[in-house]
Amino acid sequence: MPETPDFEQLARTIICGVDAKVIQGVIEDDHGALVTTVVAQVEAQLRFLWNARGAADLAELDAALAGGSPSMKVIDQILRALDR
């Protein structure tokens, strides 16, 4: 299973590509504070999406396994289908 992504770094990469002065018309001195705030908000949303995806995958897996005790090959097929 892949490691949990570094949500803060993902958020920082997204936000640092945006010019803070354009976002809210802030002055140069407020750039760092704005980036910090927006990074935290984006990080929270990325984490929410990651967790929601995991919950949806678990629900789909539970539904697929509800019919009984499948073989490892069937389990492997179900898990691979979740990533599509």
KOLKETOR-709085 format. One record per atom (N, C-alpha, C): residue number from 1; chain; atom name; z, y, x negated. Coordinates in steps of 0.2 Angstrom, whole numbers, plus 5000, padded with zeros to 4 digits. Layout:
N
  num  chaine  atome    c3    c2    c1
  NUM       A     CA     Z     Y     X
...
END
This chain:
84
  num  chaine  atome    c3    c2    c1
    1       A      N  5000  4994  4996
    1       A     CA  5000  5000  5000
    1       A      C  5000  5006  4996
    2       A      N  4996  5011  4997
    2       A     CA  4996  5017  4993
    2       A      C  5002  5021  4993
    3       A      N  5003  5025  4988
    3       A     CA  5009  5029  4988
    3       A      C  5008  5035  4993
    4       A      N  5014  5037  4995
    4       A     CA  5014  5043  4999
    4       A      C  5011  5049  4995
    5       A      N  5006  5053  4998
    5       A     CA  5003  5058  4995
    5       A      C  5008  5064  4993
    6       A      N  5007  5068  4988
    6       A     CA  5011  5074  4986
    6       A      C  5009  5079  4991
    7       A      N  5012  5080  4996
    7       A     CA  5011  5084  5002
    7       A      C  5011  5092  4999
    8       A      N  5016  5093  4995
    8       A     CA  5017  5100  4993
    8       A      C  5011  5102  4988
    9       A      N  5009  5097  4984
    9       A     CA  5003  5099  4980
    9       A      C  4996  5099  4984
   10       A      N  4996  5095  4989
   10       A     CA  4990  5096  4993
   10       A      C  4990  5103  4997
   11       A      N  4996  5104  4999
   11       A     CA  4996  5111  5003
   11       A      C  4995  5117  4998
   12       A      N  4997  5116  4992
   12       A     CA  4996  5122  4987
   12       A      C  4989  5122  4985
   13       A      N  4985  5116  4985
   13       A     CA  4978  5116  4983
   13       A      C  4974  5120  4989
   14       A      N  4976  5118  4995
   14       A     CA  4973  5121  5001
   14       A      C  4974  5129  5001
   15       A      N  4980  5131  5000
   15       A     CA  4982  5138  5001
   15       A      C  4980  5142  4995
   16       A      N  4980  5139  4989
   16       A     CA  4978  5144  4984
   16       A      C  4971  5145  4984
   17       A      N  4967  5142  4988
   17       A     CA  4960  5143  4988
   17       A      C  4958  5149  4993
   18       A      N  4964  5151  4996
   18       A     CA  4963  5157  5001
   18       A      C  4966  5163  4998
   19       A      N  4963  5169  4999
   19       A     CA  4965  5175  4997
   19       A      C  4970  5178  5002
   20       A      N  4977  5178  4999
   20       A     CA  4982  5180  5003
   20       A      C  4981  5187  5006
   21       A      N  4978  5192  5003
   21       A     CA  4976  5198  5005
   21       A      C  4972  5198  5011
   22       A      N  4968  5193  5012
   22       A     CA  4963  5193  5017
   22       A      C  4967  5190  5023
   23       A      N  4972  5185  5022
   23       A     CA  4975  5182  5027
   23       A      C  4979  5187  5032
   24       A      N  4983  5191  5029
   24       A     CA  4987  5195  5033
   24       A      C  4987  5202  5030
   25       A      N  4983  5204  5026
   25       A     CA  4982  5211  5024
   25       A      C  4988  5213  5020
   26       A      N  4991  5208  5016
   26       A     CA  4997  5209  5012
   26       A      C  4996  5212  5006
   27       A      N  5001  5216  5003
   27       A     CA  4999  5219  4996
   27       A      C  5000  5214  4991
   28       A      N  4998  5215  4985
   28       A     CA  4998  5211  4979
   28       A      C  5005  5208  4978
   29       A      N  5011  5212  4979
   29       A     CA  5017  5210  4977
   29       A      C  5020  5204  4982
   30       A      N  5017  5204  4988
   30       A     CA  5019  5199  4993
   30       A      C  5015  5192  4992
   31       A      N  5011  5192  4988
   31       A     CA  5006  5186  4987
   31       A      C  5010  5180  4986
   32       A      N  5015  5180  4981
   32       A     CA  5019  5174  4980
   32       A      C  5023  5172  4986
   33       A      N  5026  5176  4989
   33       A     CA  5031  5174  4995
   33       A      C  5026  5172  5000
   34       A      N  5021  5175  5002
   34       A     CA  5016  5172  5007
   34       A      C  5014  5165  5005
   35       A      N  5012  5164  4999
   35       A     CA  5009  5158  4997
   35       A      C  5015  5152  4998
   36       A      N  5021  5154  4996
   36       A     CA  5026  5149  4997
   36       A      C  5028  5147  5004
   37       A      N  5028  5152  5008
   37       A     CA  5029  5151  5015
   37       A      C  5023  5147  5018
   38       A      N  5017  5149  5017
   38       A     CA  5011  5145  5020
   38       A      C  5011  5138  5017
   39       A      N  5012  5137  5011
   39       A     CA  5012  5130  5008
   39       A      C  5017  5126  5011
   40       A      N  5023  5129  5013
   40       A     CA  5028  5125  5016
   40       A      C  5026  5123  5023
   41       A      N  5023  5127  5027
   41       A     CA  5020  5126  5033
   41       A      C  5015  5121  5033
   42       A      N  5010  5121  5029
   42       A     CA  5005  5116  5028
   42       A      C  5007  5110  5026
   43       A      N  5012  5110  5021
   43       A     CA  5015  5103  5019
   43       A      C  5018  5100  5025
   44       A      N  5022  5103  5029
   44       A     CA  5025  5100  5035
   44       A      C  5020  5097  5040
   45       A      N  5014  5101  5041
   45       A     CA  5009  5098  5045
   45       A      C  5006  5092  5042
   46       A      N  5005  5092  5036
   46       A     CA  5002  5086  5032
   46       A      C  5006  5080  5033
   47       A      N  5013  5081  5032
   47       A     CA  5018  5076  5032
   47       A      C  5018  5073  5040
   48       A      N  5017  5078  5045
   48       A     CA  5017  5076  5052
   48       A      C  5011  5071  5053
   49       A      N  5005  5073  5051
   49       A     CA  4999  5069  5052
   49       A      C  5000  5063  5048
   50       A      N  5002  5062  5042
   50       A     CA  5003  5056  5039
   50       A      C  5008  5051  5043
   51       A      N  5013  5054  5045
   51       A     CA  5018  5050  5049
   51       A      C  5015  5048  5056
   52       A      N  5011  5052  5059
   52       A     CA  5008  5050  5065
   52       A      C  5003  5045  5064
   53       A      N  4999  5045  5059
   53       A     CA  4994  5040  5057
   53       A      C  4998  5033  5056
   54       A      N  5003  5034  5052
   54       A     CA  5007  5027  5051
   54       A      C  5009  5024  5057
   55       A      N  5012  5029  5062
   55       A     CA  5015  5026  5068
   55       A      C  5009  5023  5072
   56       A      N  5003  5026  5072
   56       A     CA  4997  5024  5076
   56       A      C  4995  5017  5073
   57       A      N  4995  5016  5066
   57       A     CA  4993  5010  5063
   57       A      C  4998  5005  5065
   58       A      N  5005  5006  5065
   58       A     CA  5010  5001  5067
   58       A      C  5009  4999  5074
   59       A      N  5007  5003  5078
   59       A     CA  5006  5001  5085
   59       A      C  5000  4997  5086
   60       A      N  4995  4999  5082
   60       A     CA  4989  4995  5083
   60       A      C  4990  4988  5080
   61       A      N  4994  4987  5074
   61       A     CA  4995  4981  5071
   61       A      C  5000  4977  5076
   62       A      N  5005  4980  5079
   62       A     CA  5009  4976  5084
   62       A      C  5005  4973  5089
   63       A      N  5000  4977  5092
   63       A     CA  4996  4975  5098
   63       A      C  4992  4969  5095
   64       A      N  4989  4969  5089
   64       A     CA  4984  4964  5087
   64       A      C  4988  4958  5086
   65       A      N  4995  4958  5084
   65       A     CA  4999  4952  5082
   65       A      C  5003  4950  5088
   66       A      N  5002  4953  5094
   66       A     CA  5006  4951  5100
   66       A      C  5004  4944  5102
   67       A      N  4998  4942  5101
   67       A     CA  4995  4936  5103
   67       A      C  4998  4929  5100
   68       A      N  5002  4930  5095
   68       A     CA  5005  4924  5092
   68       A      C  5006  4925  5085
   69       A      N  5005  4919  5081
   69       A     CA  5006  4919  5074
   69       A      C  5000  4918  5070
   70       A      N  4996  4924  5068
   70       A     CA  4990  4923  5065
   70       A      C  4990  4921  5058
   71       A      N  4984  4919  5056
   71       A     CA  4984  4917  5049
   71       A      C  4984  4923  5044
   72       A      N  4985  4922  5038
   72       A     CA  4985  4928  5033
   72       A      C  4978  4931  5033
   73       A      N  4972  4927  5034
   73       A     CA  4966  4930  5034
   73       A      C  4965  4935  5040
   74       A      N  4968  4933  5046
   74       A     CA  4967  4937  5052
   74       A      C  4971  4944  5050
   75       A      N  4977  4943  5047
   75       A     CA  4982  4949  5046
   75       A      C  4978  4953  5041
   76       A      N  4975  4950  5036
   76       A     CA  4971  4954  5031
   76       A      C  4965  4958  5035
   77       A      N  4962  4955  5039
   77       A     CA  4956  4958  5043
   77       A      C  4959  4964  5047
   78       A      N  4965  4963  5050
   78       A     CA  4968  4968  5055
   78       A      C  4970  4974  5050
   79       A      N  4973  4973  5045
   79       A     CA  4975  4978  5040
   79       A      C  4969  4982  5037
   80       A      N  4964  4979  5036
   80       A     CA  4958  4982  5033
   80       A      C  4955  4986  5038
   81       A      N  4955  4984  5045
   81       A     CA  4952  4988  5050
   81       A      C  4956  4995  5051
   82       A      N  4962  4995  5050
   82       A     CA  4966  5001  5051
   82       A      C  4964  5007  5046
   83       A      N  4961  5005  5041
   83       A     CA  4958  5011  5036
   83       A      C  4952  5013  5038
   84       A      N  4948  5011  5043
   84       A     CA  4942  5013  5045
   84       A      C  4942  5019  5049
END
